[in-house]
Amino acid sequence: MLIKLENITKDYIDEELVTPALHGVSFDIKQGEFIAVMGSSGSGKSTLMHIIGFLDRATSGEYFFDKENISEFDDDKLAQIRNQKVGFIFQSYNLLARTSVLDNVLLPTIYTPDIDSKEAEEKARQLLDKVGLSHRINHRPNQLSGGEQQRVAIVRALINQPRLILADEPTGNLDSKSGQEVMEVLQDLNEEGHTILMVTHEKYVAECAQRIIILKDGRIISDQRVANQHAAK
């Protein structure tokens, strides 16, 4: 079991106003699963992803990552786990505009000093070739299409060989063709054994995963495996 959440709650407090975001959320993520999280705006999707990705802390409940109770860790330890074991893919790509594709991919290795720079660069080149971007390696983001930028972001998320990939609306800014190409990349990664948790509001995107969790008002109302799984390929 890679992740175990037990009765996770999250309240946002602004002076005397308390806004509940998650109510007693519990589920497990096995190594190698591809899970989609769906729900309307305000359902708690982003809050849940931020907690799982060590960007925020739960108000109460237990969170086990690799069998360790992360609620016992300080912020420095959480940042270390986040940098070394989690890869993030964002809707807006979050690439550095004045930096080459290769250097954007290598950015996470700056915070992992025990990685050999030559080995990291070779790995980056291999991954970029794998997603069909070896010819774009010296280009800047503004010279790429949206789909190409998202593929760069996926490679960047992989460079530190994370245990978990978190994808936040990875096709949200893409046309249908580019979105399909990105989902094919994510499915290929999952077939290779990568664990992926993806937030999306698109049903056809969610059906590319193996399992769909639906949130409503901060609670899980459905957690089901995808029947007759639709393949984006």
C-alpha positions, 0 to 999 in steps of 0.5 A, a space after each residue: 500500500 503506497 497511501 492510506 488516508 483515514 478519516 481526513 478532515 480539513 477546515 479553512 479558518 479565517 478569523 472566526 469563520 470556519 469553512 469545512 473542505 473535507 469531512 472524514 475522507 478515507 481511502 487507499 492507493 496501491 502502488 501502480 494504481 491510476 485513480 481519477 478524482 472528480 467532483 464539482 467546484 468546491 467539492 474538495 478535489 484540490 484540497 485533497 490533492 494538496 494534502 496528498 502532495 504534502 502542500 497542505 496538512 489535514 486538520 485531523 485524521 491519519 495520512 500514511 505514505 510508504 507506511 509512515 505516518 506523515 502527520 508526525 513530520 515537520 515541514 522540512 521533512 514533508 518538503 523533502 518527501 515532496 521533492 523526492 517522492 512526488 511529481 506534479 503535473 499542473 493544468 497551466 504547465 508551470 514551465 519557466 518561460 525563458 528556460 529551455 525544455 531540457 532545463 525545465 525538465 532538470 529543474 527538480 534535480 536542483 533540490 536533490 543534491 545526490 543526483 549526478 548532473 550528467 546522469 540526470 541530463 541523460 535521463 531527461 533526454 531519454 524521457 523527452 525522446 520517449 514522449 516525442 520531444 527530442 527535437 524540441 530539447 533546446 526550444 523555449 515553452 513559447 515555441 511549443 504547442 500546449 500539448 507539447 508543453 504538457 508533455 514537458 511538464 510530465 517529463 519534469 514530474 518523472 525526472 526524480 523517479 517519484 513514487 507518486 504522480 499528481 496530475 491536476 486537470 492535466 488536459 484542462 487547457 488543451 484541445 481534444 486531440 492534444 488532451 488525448 495525446 497527453 492521456 496516452 502518455 499517462 496511460 503508458 506511464 501507468 502501464 509501466 508501473 507508475 502510480 498516478 492520482 489525477 483530478 479532472 472534471 472531464 468524464 472521458 478523461 477520468 475513464 482513462 484511469 482504472 478507478 474513479 473517486 467522486 467527491 461532493 461537499 468534501 465527502 466521497 460519494 462514489 469509489 468504483 473501478 472503471 468498468 470496460 475501461 475506455 482507452 484513450 489510445 
